[in-house]
Amino acid sequence: MGVVLTRGGGALTSSGRPGPLLAPAELLGPPDVVAPTLLGCWVVTDRPEGQVALRLTEVEAYAGDGTDPAAHSHRGPTPRAEIMFGPPGRLYVYFSYGVHWCANVVVGPEGQGSAVLLRAGDVVVGEELARARRPAARTARDLAGGPARLTQALAIGPGDRGTDLLDPGSTVRLHRGPVPPSVSAGPRVGISQATELPWRFWTTGAPSVSVFRPGARSRRRTAGQD
């Protein structure tokens, strides 16, 4: 279920290496406008055991302007959500359902509280290391096919909360990458509020993208961004 959004332009980089880091100005728009522009971008992590990089194939937008009750920032800058209020380019990491970590890129003007959840990607550097972190993965598409798998493959956790993804000296960085030839949009996954917003975006046909099940909701809680 989704709508295909065509995109013009060619790849910004070759498939073998990331482009330059994103600039803060590229993240200043509304979250549902910025989110699809992150598809194809590379998320790179440097750890003592090595580097892993993936190309984003699926993201979700969450707005902090008071119109999106599914966003963690909907009730203001609580201790959990304060990172969402900026500046743009910071990494918002949270523990979901007491089970796994999720990673978000803060977007929009500072003080607004918007972010884009990183839902899935294709590992393009460090696949062997990613497999060691994700031994249950049966195929390459399973390595980072989902927000929990993505953070596991990249070894992103609570110590990365607030990291500046646009700083060349950071151990977690966000780089430009190849522009997908086609992008689709549809409902966000696993939320119980603002379900009508088509704010999930994915590279059309990418195997790592979530399977959408209409009406599916978490039984654990109704925490929106979770």
C-alpha positions as CSV (number, residue, x, y, z in Angstrom):
1,M,0.0,0.0,0.0
2,G,1.6,3.3,-1.1
3,V,1.9,6.0,-3.7
4,V,4.9,6.1,-6.0
5,L,6.6,9.5,-6.1
6,T,8.9,9.9,-9.1
7,R,12.2,11.7,-8.6
8,G,14.5,13.4,-11.1
9,G,18.2,13.8,-11.2
10,G,21.1,11.3,-11.2
11,A,23.1,9.7,-8.5
12,L,25.1,12.1,-6.3
13,T,27.8,9.5,-5.8
14,S,28.9,6.2,-7.1
15,S,27.5,3.2,-5.3
16,G,30.9,2.3,-3.9
17,R,31.5,5.3,-1.6
18,P,29.5,7.9,0.2
19,G,29.2,11.5,-0.9
20,P,30.0,14.5,1.4
21,L,28.3,15.0,4.7
22,L,24.8,16.6,4.6
23,A,24.6,20.3,5.5
24,P,22.3,21.6,8.2
25,A,20.3,23.6,5.7
26,E,19.3,20.4,3.9
27,L,17.5,19.2,7.0
28,L,15.5,22.4,7.8
29,G,12.3,21.7,5.9
30,P,9.1,20.0,7.2
31,P,9.8,16.4,8.3
32,D,7.6,14.9,5.6
33,V,9.5,16.9,3.0
34,V,13.0,16.2,4.3
35,A,12.4,12.5,5.0
36,P,12.3,11.2,1.4
37,T,15.4,13.2,0.6
38,L,17.3,11.0,3.0
39,L,16.6,7.9,1.0
40,G,19.8,6.8,-0.6
41,C,21.9,8.6,2.0
42,W,24.6,6.7,3.8
43,V,24.7,6.2,7.6
44,V,28.3,5.4,8.6
45,T,29.6,4.2,12.0
46,D,33.2,3.9,13.0
47,R,33.8,1.5,16.0
48,P,37.0,0.0,17.4
49,E,36.2,-3.3,15.6
50,G,35.7,-1.6,12.2
51,Q,33.4,0.5,10.0
52,V,29.9,-0.3,8.8
53,A,27.9,1.8,6.4
54,L,24.4,1.4,5.0
55,R,22.3,3.1,2.3
56,L,18.9,4.1,3.6
57,T,15.9,2.5,1.9
58,E,13.1,3.4,4.3
59,V,12.3,6.3,6.7
60,E,9.4,7.8,8.6
61,A,8.7,11.4,9.4
62,Y,7.4,12.7,12.8
63,A,6.4,16.3,13.3
64,G,6.9,18.3,16.5
65,D,4.7,21.3,15.6
66,G,1.8,20.0,17.6
67,T,-0.1,18.3,14.8
68,D,1.4,14.8,15.1
69,P,0.4,13.0,18.3
70,A,2.5,10.0,17.3
71,A,5.7,11.9,17.8
72,H,7.6,11.7,21.1
73,S,7.9,15.4,21.0
74,H,4.2,16.0,21.0
75,R,4.2,16.8,24.7
76,G,7.1,19.1,24.6
77,P,10.8,18.7,25.4
78,T,10.5,15.9,28.0
79,P,13.8,14.3,29.2
80,R,13.3,11.5,26.7
81,A,12.5,13.8,23.7
82,E,14.6,16.9,24.3
83,I,17.2,15.9,21.7
84,M,14.4,16.1,19.1
85,F,14.3,19.9,19.6
86,G,17.6,20.3,17.8
87,P,19.7,21.5,16.4
88,P,19.1,19.6,13.1
89,G,21.4,16.8,12.3
90,R,21.6,15.4,15.9
91,L,21.0,11.7,16.5
92,Y,17.9,10.9,18.6
93,V,18.3,7.4,20.0
94,Y,15.6,5.8,22.2
95,F,14.7,2.4,23.7
96,S,11.6,1.0,22.1
97,Y,9.3,-1.2,24.2
98,G,12.2,-2.1,26.5
99,V,13.5,-4.4,23.7
100,H,15.6,-2.5,21.2
101,W,17.1,0.8,20.2
102,C,15.8,3.1,17.4
103,A,17.7,5.9,15.6
104,N,16.3,9.2,14.3
105,V,17.7,12.2,12.5
106,V,16.5,15.5,14.0
107,V,15.2,17.8,11.2
108,G,13.5,21.1,10.9
109,P,14.2,24.4,12.7
110,E,15.8,24.2,16.2
111,G,13.1,24.1,18.8
112,Q,10.4,22.5,16.7
113,G,10.9,18.8,17.8
114,S,10.7,17.0,14.4
115,A,12.7,13.9,13.4
116,V,13.0,11.2,10.9
117,L,13.1,7.6,12.0
118,L,15.6,5.4,10.2
119,R,13.6,2.3,9.4
120,A,15.8,0.2,7.0
121,G,18.8,0.2,4.8
122,D,21.2,-1.9,2.7
123,V,24.6,-2.6,4.2
124,V,27.2,-1.4,1.6
125,V,30.4,-1.4,3.8
126,G,31.4,-3.9,6.5
127,E,28.9,-6.6,5.7
128,E,31.0,-9.2,7.6
129,L,31.0,-7.1,10.7
130,A,27.3,-6.4,10.4
131,R,26.7,-10.2,10.1
132,A,28.7,-10.8,13.3
133,R,26.4,-8.3,15.1
134,R,23.3,-9.8,13.5
135,P,23.9,-13.6,13.5
136,A,20.2,-14.3,13.1
137,A,20.1,-12.6,9.7
138,R,19.5,-15.2,7.0
139,T,20.1,-12.9,4.0
140,A,21.8,-9.6,3.3
141,R,18.4,-7.8,3.1
142,D,17.7,-8.9,6.7
143,L,20.9,-7.3,8.1
144,A,19.2,-3.8,8.5
145,G,15.7,-4.4,7.4
146,G,13.8,-2.8,10.2
147,P,14.7,0.0,12.8
148,A,16.0,-2.5,15.4
149,R,18.1,-4.4,12.9
150,L,19.5,-1.2,11.5
151,T,20.8,0.0,14.9
152,Q,22.2,-3.5,15.6
153,A,24.0,-3.7,12.3
154,L,25.5,-0.2,12.9
155,A,26.1,-0.8,16.6
156,I,24.1,2.4,17.5
157,G,23.0,2.6,21.1
158,P,22.4,5.0,24.0
159,G,26.0,6.3,24.0
160,D,25.3,7.8,20.6
161,R,22.4,9.9,21.8
162,G,22.9,13.5,20.7
163,T,25.7,12.8,18.3
164,D,26.2,15.4,15.6
165,L,25.7,13.4,12.4
166,L,27.1,16.3,10.3
167,D,30.4,16.5,12.0
168,P,33.3,14.8,10.1
169,G,34.8,13.9,13.5
170,S,31.7,12.0,14.7
171,T,31.7,8.2,15.0
172,V,28.2,8.2,13.4
173,R,27.7,10.3,10.3
174,L,25.1,11.0,7.6
175,H,26.4,11.3,4.0
176,R,24.8,12.1,0.7
177,G,24.3,9.0,-1.5
178,P,22.7,7.9,-4.8
179,V,19.3,9.3,-5.4
180,P,16.7,6.4,-5.7
181,P,15.1,6.3,-9.2
182,S,11.7,6.0,-7.6
183,V,10.3,6.7,-4.1
184,S,7.0,5.4,-2.6
185,A,5.0,6.8,0.3
186,G,2.4,5.3,2.5
187,P,1.1,4.9,6.1
188,R,3.6,4.8,9.0
189,V,4.1,1.4,10.7
190,G,3.2,0.2,14.2
191,I,1.5,3.4,15.5
192,S,-2.1,3.9,16.7
193,Q,-2.3,7.7,16.3
194,A,-2.3,9.9,13.2
195,T,-2.4,6.7,11.1
196,E,-3.8,8.6,8.1
197,L,-0.6,10.5,7.4
198,P,1.4,8.9,4.5
199,W,4.7,9.8,6.1
200,R,6.6,6.6,5.6
201,F,8.8,6.7,2.5
202,W,10.8,4.0,0.9
203,T,12.9,3.2,-2.2
204,T,10.4,1.5,-4.5
205,G,11.1,-2.2,-4.7
206,A,13.9,-2.3,-2.1
207,P,13.9,-5.8,-0.5
208,S,14.8,-4.4,3.0
209,V,11.6,-2.3,3.2
210,S,9.0,-3.2,5.9
211,V,6.0,-5.2,4.9
212,F,2.9,-3.1,5.6
213,R,0.0,-4.8,7.3
214,P,-3.2,-2.6,7.3
215,G,-4.6,-2.2,10.8
216,A,-1.5,-3.6,12.5
217,R,-0.7,-2.1,15.9
218,S,1.6,-2.8,18.8
219,R,-0.1,-4.7,21.6
220,R,2.5,-3.4,24.1
221,R,1.6,0.3,24.2
222,T,0.5,3.2,22.0
223,A,3.6,5.2,22.0
224,G,3.5,6.6,18.5
225,Q,7.1,6.8,17.4
226,D,7.7,3.4,18.9
